Amino acid sequence: MLKDNFFFGEILANTEKWNGSQMLHAIKYQKGVASVAFNGFDQLPTSQQPVTVNMTFYPTFVATNVALSGSDLSINKTPLQTLNLMKTMMKSRAQDGADDIGNFFQGDGTSFGGKAPNGLANIVDNGTVASTFGGLSRATYTGLNSTVTASSGTISLS
């Protein structure tokens, strides 16, 4: 049941460390000054042209609650106990949390008032879900736009 978030596992396997209140990621948005052919003492170009700009990403967090009443825990902790209710519930909620994070990563990042992590549906977008990505306008930096085609279902391994 909870093995369908392959994308989540791949993301966690390739995370980058960062410090501070935001992550800056430089992208190249245009080609620089054209190369020239020369010989001898021809004058070479010395003009400078900006070719990169920083995308800015802010951290988001996900919480998964584990709620057990004190009475349930007290009743469970007896000599006839067949399973540790707290341990079992923690494992179960950890699986639920991982599955939910995987769903966020496949989503568009707009749930919870835009506090959800940027998901695949936002990253691979042509501006219909979000007009900006990483704080940059998709209209200005057209390289951020993806080619989006019609889809008839969710992403799956099959």
KAGIGI-V431364 format. One record per residue. N is the residue number from 1. RES is the residue in one letter. D_FIRST is the distance of its C-alpha to the first C-alpha in Angstrom with 2 decimals. Layout:
# KAGIGI-V431364
n & res & d_first
N & RES & D_FIRST
N & RES & D_FIRST
This chain:
# KAGIGI-V431364
n & res & d_first
1 & M & 0.00
2 & L & 3.81
3 & K & 5.75
4 & D & 7.11
5 & N & 9.89
6 & F & 12.32
7 & F & 15.14
8 & F & 14.72
9 & G & 15.19
10 & E & 18.14
11 & I & 19.71
12 & L & 19.72
13 & A & 21.25
14 & N & 24.11
15 & T & 25.14
16 & E & 28.87
17 & K & 30.85
18 & W & 33.04
19 & N & 35.37
20 & G & 36.76
21 & S & 35.74
22 & Q & 34.67
23 & M & 33.76
24 & L & 36.22
25 & H & 35.32
26 & A & 38.30
27 & I & 37.96
28 & K & 40.69
29 & Y & 41.46
30 & Q & 44.62
31 & K & 46.80
32 & G & 49.69
33 & V & 53.40
34 & A & 53.98
35 & S & 55.18
36 & V & 58.84
37 & A & 60.93
38 & F & 64.17
39 & N & 67.02
40 & G & 69.79
41 & F & 70.11
42 & D & 68.24
43 & Q & 66.85
44 & L & 63.11
45 & P & 60.90
46 & T & 60.41
47 & S & 58.52
48 & Q & 55.18
49 & Q & 52.31
50 & P & 49.11
51 & V & 46.05
52 & T & 43.21
53 & V & 41.84
54 & N & 39.37
55 & M & 36.06
56 & T & 35.23
57 & F & 31.84
58 & Y & 31.47
59 & P & 28.85
60 & T & 26.14
61 & F & 24.12
62 & V & 20.92
63 & A & 20.88
64 & T & 18.24
65 & N & 20.10
66 & V & 19.96
67 & A & 22.23
68 & L & 23.51
69 & S & 26.88
70 & G & 29.63
71 & S & 30.31
72 & D & 26.81
73 & L & 27.16
74 & S & 30.73
75 & I & 29.96
76 & N & 27.14
77 & K & 29.53
78 & T & 31.74
79 & P & 32.82
80 & L & 30.55
81 & Q & 27.39
82 & T & 24.55
83 & L & 22.12
84 & N & 22.78
85 & L & 21.40
86 & M & 21.86
87 & K & 20.23
88 & T & 17.15
89 & M & 16.85
90 & M & 17.50
91 & K & 14.71
92 & S & 12.22
93 & R & 13.81
94 & A & 13.92
95 & Q & 10.15
96 & D & 10.36
97 & G & 13.40
98 & A & 12.16
99 & D & 9.49
100 & D & 12.52
101 & I & 14.85
102 & G & 12.97
103 & N & 13.33
104 & F & 16.93
105 & F & 17.58
106 & Q & 16.75
107 & G & 18.79
108 & D & 22.57
109 & G & 23.46
110 & T & 25.21
111 & S & 23.12
112 & F & 24.71
113 & G & 28.10
114 & G & 27.44
115 & K & 26.42
116 & A & 22.90
117 & P & 22.79
118 & N & 24.02
119 & G & 21.14
120 & L & 21.19
121 & A & 22.34
122 & N & 25.34
123 & I & 26.09
124 & V & 26.14
125 & D & 28.36
126 & N & 31.84
127 & G & 32.88
128 & T & 31.37
129 & V & 28.73
130 & A & 30.91
131 & S & 34.54
132 & T & 34.35
133 & F & 32.20
134 & G & 33.04
135 & G & 35.98
136 & L & 37.53
137 & S & 38.31
138 & R & 36.70
139 & A & 40.00
140 & T & 42.08
141 & Y & 39.87
142 & T & 38.75
143 & G & 37.03
144 & L & 34.17
145 & N & 33.54
146 & S & 31.04
147 & T & 31.39
148 & V & 28.89
149 & T & 28.47
150 & A & 26.87
151 & S & 23.15
152 & S & 21.45
153 & G & 17.80
154 & T & 15.30
155 & I & 15.16
156 & S & 12.80
157 & L & 13.54
158 & S & 14.68
